Amino acid sequence: MEARAIVKHARIAPRKVKVVLDLIRNKPYDVAMATVKHTPKGASEYLEKLLKSACANAENNHHMDRDKLYVAEAFVCPGPVMKRVMPRAQGRAFRILKRTSHITVVLKEKE
């Protein structure tokens, strides 16, 4: 049995999220939550909320024990890219790519 939570179209680049996801993969829920809370990265906000959501799904929908939960899978996929224009000198324009992410966290129970 597994409980998953997904956030779509998060306004943060996938490579920034991947750094924090690598810290919490295969860790118990409590350790993962503490790690995310004390990591000074922009992705920590999204991941804290996502971990809480996955835990709530596990407890309420699948009747899992919170103390036995661990982060079985954690991955990020690139979402749609918003293209913007930055005016430059002499009438030129450079393109700015504002990247988004689809973040998935899966919690499972240890046997």
Secondary structure, DSSP 4 states (H G I P E B T S, - for coil): -EEEEEEEEESS-HHHHHHHHHHHTT-BHHHHHHHHHT--STHHHHHHHHHHHHHHHHHHHH---GGGEEEEEEEEEE---EEEEEE-GGG-EEEEEE--EEEEEEEEE--
